[in-house]
Amino acid sequence: MAPPRLYLDWNATAPLHPAAREAIMGAIDVFGNPNSVHGEGRAARAAIECARRKVAALAGTEAGNVIFTSGATEAANLVLTPEFRMGRTPLRLGHLYFSAVEHPAVREGGRFSRENMTEIPVTEAGIVDLDALGLLLGAHDKAAGLPMVAVMLVNNETGIVQPVEAAAKIVHAHGGLFVVDAVQAAGRIPLDINRIGADFMIVSSHKIGGPKGAGALIARGEALMPRPLIQGGGQERGHRSGTQNSLALIGFGAAAETAAGELETRNAAIGALRERLEEGMRRHAADVIIHGESGERVANTIFFTLPGLKAETGQIAFDLEGVALSAGSACSSGRLGESHVLTAMGRDAKLGALRISLGFSTTEEDIDRAVAAFAKIACRRRSAGEAA
C-alpha cells in the first residue's frame, strides 16, 4: 500500500485547522442574515463581530478597522485605487509604486491605470531597494495626487521578510499612503499594523488554516478609506456591500486566534524542521541553490534551484514521489512560468525554482520523506547529466 501523500505547499494554501473546522461546524445552524434585526440575524452578526475582533487582534488593532472581503485579492483591489475619502473629504492618489517582487494581485495595480504605476527594484538579496524608493518618491508629482506605495511583508516565493518599517517612514516622509500585503506573514511573524506603520494591511483566511473565500483589508484608523469596490446594500459599514459569508468568517476568526496564540511555539518547531530539510538537501546535492538564505526569512519557506532540473520537471518528479510542492507562486491558475521574483533578484529565471513550504502539522517524518524524495530526484539528475 502506497504511503499517504505529503503536503509541502502551505504557502499556496493551508489545510483547514481543527479549530477552524470546529468553529464552522459549531456555527452551521447560525443561518440568519447578519444584517437582519431579528434574533436569528443578531446571532449571525454577533458571530461575525467575534471573528472580526479575532482578526483585528492578529494584526494588533481594533475590530472597527477590519473590513471583511472574499479574500486577499479582493482586498488588494479594494485598497489599490486613486480614490479615497478622509472623513467626508475626497482624497486623490496620483500614482502607485510597488516592489518588483509583489504578488500579482498587487502587481496588476487594482484600479490604477498602467501609466500611473511604477515598479520599485529590489536588491540581489530580494530586498526592496529603499534608496530607489526614496528617489522615486522624491520625484513624485504631488500635483497629480499623493503617492501610494505597496510592499509585501513576506515574499510568497522566497519567504524573505521585507524592511517594511523603514519603508513606511520613507513613504510617510513624502506624504504617501503605505499598503502592506501581510498574507504570508500572518501566523509566521508577529503583526502590528501600528508598529509597522502601514496605513492598510491585507490578510487571507486560507493561508492560516481558515476556509477559502474570506480575507480582510485592515486599516490603521477609520478616517481614511478607499472608494468601495463593491456597492449595493452598504454592508461592512459601507465599505464592502454584499451579505457576509458567515461560516467562512467564523472559521477565519478561529484560525486567526489560533495563529496568534501558537505563533511562537509553532514557528520554533517549523524552523527546526526547515533546517533539517535544508541540511538533507545539501547532503544529497551540494550545488543546490537556496534563494534568499542570506537574509531574514520566515521559518517555513525554502525556494530552491537544483541546477540542471527545470522547475516543471522537478514539480512533476516530486508529485510522482507523492510530495506536493510548487514551482513558485500558485496564484496563476496552475500555470507554470518563469519567476518574476528571480528575475527581479537578477537571477536567471529560466533555471526555475521550486518552493517547499511547511505548516502546523508538518512532522520530522514528513521531512525525512521529503529528503528521501529529493535524494532520488537529485540522483536521477546526475545520471541524466552523465549520460548526456
C-alpha positions in Angstrom: 0.0 0.0 0.0 1.4 3.4 -1.0 2.1 5.8 1.8 -0.2 8.9 2.1 0.8 11.9 0.1 3.0 14.5 1.7 1.7 18.1 1.5 4.5 20.7 1.5 2.7 23.6 -0.3 1.4 25.6 2.7 2.2 29.0 1.1 -0.4 28.1 -1.6 -3.0 27.2 0.9 -3.1 25.6 4.4 -5.3 22.6 5.3 -8.3 23.6 7.4 -7.1 23.9 11.0 -9.1 21.7 13.5 -10.0 24.9 15.5 -11.5 26.5 12.3 -13.3 23.3 11.4 -14.8 23.1 15.0 -15.9 26.7 14.9 -17.6 26.3 11.5 -19.4 23.1 12.5 -20.5 24.7 15.7 -22.0 27.6 13.8 -23.6 25.6 11.0 -27.0 26.4 12.2 -26.3 30.1 12.6 -28.2 30.7 9.4 -29.6 34.2 9.8 -28.7 37.1 7.6 -26.3 39.1 9.8 -27.9 42.4 8.5 -31.4 41.4 9.8 -32.6 42.9 13.1 -34.4 39.8 14.4 -32.9 37.2 16.7 -31.5 35.0 14.0 -29.9 37.9 12.3 -28.4 39.2 15.6 -26.9 35.8 16.3 -25.2 35.8 13.0 -24.0 39.4 13.4 -22.6 38.5 16.9 -20.6 35.6 15.5 -19.2 37.8 12.7 -18.2 40.5 15.1 -16.5 38.0 17.3 -14.5 36.9 14.3 -13.7 40.5 13.4 -12.2 41.0 16.9 -10.0 37.9 16.5 -8.7 39.0 13.1 -8.1 42.5 14.5 -6.1 41.1 17.4 -3.9 39.1 14.9 -3.0 42.5 13.3 -2.6 44.4 16.6 -5.6 46.7 16.0 -9.2 47.4 16.8 -12.2 45.5 15.3 -13.6 48.6 13.8 -10.6 48.8 11.4 -11.3 45.4 9.8 -13.2 45.2 6.5 -14.1 41.6 5.6 -13.7 40.7 1.9 -13.9 37.5 -0.1 -10.1 37.1 0.1 -6.8 38.9 -0.2 -7.2 39.6 -4.0 -10.4 41.5 -3.4 -8.8 43.3 -0.5 -5.9 44.4 -2.8 -8.4 45.6 -5.5 -10.3 47.5 -2.9 -7.4 49.4 -1.5 -5.4 49.9 -4.7 -7.4 52.8 -6.0 -6.8 56.5 -6.7 -10.0 57.5 -4.9 -10.1 57.8 -1.1 -12.1 59.8 1.4 -10.7 61.4 4.5 -13.9 61.6 6.5 -16.2 63.3 4.0 -13.3 64.9 2.1 -12.2 63.3 -1.2 -8.5 62.4 -1.4 -6.8 61.7 -4.7 -3.9 59.3 -5.1 -1.9 60.0 -8.2 0.5 57.1 -8.6 1.1 53.5 -7.3 4.6 52.4 -6.6 5.1 48.6 -5.9 8.0 46.4 -5.2 9.3 44.2 -8.1 8.5 41.0 -6.1 4.9 41.7 -5.2 2.1 39.2 -5.7 0.2 39.5 -9.0 -2.9 40.8 -7.1 -0.8 43.9 -6.3 1.3 44.0 -9.5 -1.9 44.3 -11.5 -2.5 47.6 -9.8 -6.1 47.3 -8.8 -7.9 50.4 -10.1 -4.8 52.4 -11.1 -4.1 52.8 -14.8 -0.9 51.3 -16.1 0.6 54.7 -16.9 0.2 55.6 -13.2 2.2 52.6 -11.9 5.9 52.2 -11.2 7.9 49.2 -10.1 10.4 49.6 -7.2 13.6 47.5 -7.8 14.9 45.0 -5.3 18.5 44.1 -4.4 20.1 40.8 -5.4 19.1 39.5 -2.0 15.4 40.2 -2.9 15.0 43.1 -0.5 13.2 46.2 -1.7 15.7 49.0 -2.6 14.9 51.7 0.0 17.2 54.2 -1.7 15.4 53.7 -5.0 12.1 54.1 -3.2 13.3 57.4 -1.7 14.4 58.7 -5.1 11.1 57.7 -6.8 9.0 59.4 -4.1 11.3 62.5 -4.2 10.5 62.8 -7.9 6.8 62.2 -7.5 4.4 64.9 -8.9 2.1 65.7 -5.9 0.1 68.0 -8.2 -1.4 64.8 -9.7 -2.2 63.4 -6.2 -0.5 61.7 -3.3 1.7 58.6 -3.9 0.7 55.1 -2.8 3.3 52.5 -2.1 2.7 48.7 -1.8 5.4 46.5 -0.3 4.7 42.9 0.9 5.9 42.0 4.4 6.9 38.4 3.4 7.5 37.3 -0.1 5.3 34.3 -1.1 8.1 32.6 -3.1 11.3 33.2 -1.2 9.9 33.8 2.3 12.1 36.9 2.6 11.0 39.4 5.2 10.9 42.9 3.8 12.0 46.1 5.8 8.5 47.5 5.8 9.0 49.6 8.9 11.9 51.5 7.2 9.8 51.7 4.0 6.8 53.2 5.9 9.0 56.0 7.3 10.1 56.9 3.8 6.6 56.8 2.4 5.1 59.0 5.2 8.0 61.5 4.9 6.8 62.1 1.4 3.2 62.3 2.3 2.2 58.9 0.8 0.0 56.0 1.8 1.6 52.7 2.6 -0.1 49.3 1.9 1.4 46.1 3.2 0.4 42.6 1.9 0.8 40.5 5.1 -0.8 37.4 3.6 2.4 35.2 4.0 3.4 36.9 7.3 0.2 36.2 9.3 0.8 33.4 11.7 4.5 33.3 10.9 5.8 36.6 12.4 4.1 39.0 14.8 1.9 41.5 13.1 1.3 45.0 14.5 -0.1 47.5 11.9 0.8 50.5 14.1 4.4 49.3 14.7 4.9 48.5 11.1 3.5 51.9 10.1 1.2 50.6 7.4 -1.9 52.6 6.5 -3.5 49.4 5.3 -2.7 45.7 5.7 -4.1 42.7 3.7 -4.6 39.2 5.2 -6.1 36.0 4.0 -8.1 33.2 5.8 -6.9 30.1 3.9 -3.2 30.9 4.3 -3.5 30.5 8.1 -5.8 27.4 8.3 -9.1 29.1 7.8 -11.5 28.4 4.9 -11.1 29.8 1.4 -13.4 32.7 0.4 -12.5 35.1 3.3 -10.0 37.8 3.8 -9.6 41.3 5.2 -8.4 44.8 4.5 -7.2 46.2 7.8 -6.8 50.0 8.2 -4.7 51.8 10.8 -7.8 54.0 11.5 -11.3 54.6 10.4 -11.0 58.2 9.0 -9.2 57.3 5.7 -11.0 54.8 3.5 -10.9 53.8 -0.2 -13.9 54.2 -2.5 -15.9 50.9 -2.3 -15.1 48.3 -4.9 -18.5 46.5 -4.5 -21.5 48.7 -4.0 -25.0 47.8 -3.0 -26.6 47.3 0.4 -23.8 49.1 2.3 -22.6 46.1 4.4 -19.2 46.3 6.2 -20.1 49.9 7.3 -20.5 50.8 3.6 -17.0 49.7 2.6 -18.0 46.4 1.0 -21.5 45.5 0.1 -23.0 42.0 -0.1 -24.3 39.7 2.6 -21.3 38.4 4.6 -20.2 34.8 4.3 -20.9 34.0 8.0 -19.4 30.5 8.2 -16.2 31.4 6.3 -15.7 34.4 8.5 -16.3 32.4 11.7 -13.7 29.9 10.5 -11.3 32.8 9.6 -11.7 34.2 13.1 -10.9 30.9 14.7 -7.8 30.4 12.5 -6.6 33.9 13.3 -7.0 33.3 17.1 -5.1 30.1 16.8 -2.4 31.5 14.6 -1.8 34.3 17.1 -1.8 32.1 20.1 0.5 29.4 18.7 2.9 31.7 16.8 6.0 31.5 19.0 5.9 27.7 19.6 4.7 26.8 16.2 7.4 28.7 14.3 10.2 27.5 16.5 9.3 23.9 15.7 8.8 24.7 12.0 12.2 26.5 11.8 13.9 23.4 13.2 12.2 21.3 10.6 13.3 23.6 7.8 16.9 23.4 9.0 16.7 19.6 9.0 15.3 19.7 5.4 17.9 22.1 4.1 20.7 20.0 5.7 19.4 16.9 4.0 19.1 18.7 0.6 22.7 19.9 0.8 23.8 16.4 1.8 22.4 14.9 -1.4 23.1 17.9 -3.7 25.9 20.2 -2.7 25.1 22.5 -5.6 21.6 23.2 -4.6 20.8 26.9 -4.5 18.5 28.2 -1.8 17.3 31.6 -2.8 17.2 34.3 -0.1 19.0 32.3 2.5 21.5 35.2 3.2 18.7 37.4 4.6 15.9 37.1 7.0 13.2 34.5 6.0 10.1 33.2 7.7 10.7 29.8 9.2 8.6 27.7 6.9 9.8 28.5 3.3 12.5 27.1 1.1 12.8 28.4 -2.5 15.5 26.4 -4.3 17.0 25.6 -7.6 18.6 22.3 -8.5 20.9 23.1 -11.4 20.1 21.1 -14.5 16.5 20.4 -13.3 13.7 22.5 -14.8 11.1 23.7 -12.4 8.1 22.0 -14.1 10.1 18.8 -14.4 11.0 18.9 -10.7 7.5 19.6 -9.7 6.2 16.6 -11.6 9.0 14.4 -10.3 8.2 15.3 -6.7 4.5 14.7 -7.4 5.2 11.2 -8.7 7.1 10.6 -5.4 3.9 11.6 -3.5 5.2 15.0 -2.5 3.1 18.2 -3.2 5.2 21.3 -3.6 5.1 24.2 -6.1 7.1 26.0 -8.8 6.8 29.4 -7.2 3.5 31.1 -6.7 0.2 29.2 -7.0 -1.7 32.4 -7.9 -1.9 32.0 -11.7 -4.5 29.3 -12.3 -1.9 26.5 -12.2 0.2 27.9 -15.0 4.0 27.4 -14.7 6.4 30.0 -16.0 9.4 32.0 -15.1 9.5 33.5 -11.7 9.3 37.3 -11.7 10.8 37.2 -8.3 14.0 35.5 -9.5 14.1 38.0 -12.4 13.8 40.9 -10.0 16.7 39.5 -8.0 18.9 39.3 -11.1 18.9 35.5 -11.2 18.4 33.5 -14.4 14.6 32.8 -14.1 14.9 30.2 -16.9 16.7 28.0 -14.4 13.5 27.7 -12.5 12.9 27.2 -8.8 10.8 25.0 -6.6 9.1 26.1 -3.3 8.7 24.0 -0.3 6.6 25.4 2.5 5.8 23.8 5.8 2.9 24.2 8.2 1.4 23.4 11.6 1.0 19.6 11.0 4.4 19.0 9.3 6.5 16.4 11.2 10.1 15.1 11.3 8.9 12.0 9.5 7.5 14.3 6.7 10.9 16.0 6.4 12.7 12.7 6.2 10.3 11.6 3.4 10.9 14.9 1.6 14.7 14.4 1.9 14.4 10.9 0.5 12.4 12.1 -2.5 14.9 14.9 -3.1 17.8 12.4 -3.0 16.1 10.2 -5.6 15.4 13.2 -7.9 19.0 14.6 -7.4 20.4 11.2 -8.2 18.4 10.9 -11.4 19.5 14.4 -12.4 23.2 13.4 -12.0 22.6 10.2 -14.0 20.9 12.1 -16.8 23.8 14.6 -16.9 26.4 11.8 -17.0 24.5 10.1 -19.8 24.4 13.3 -21.8 
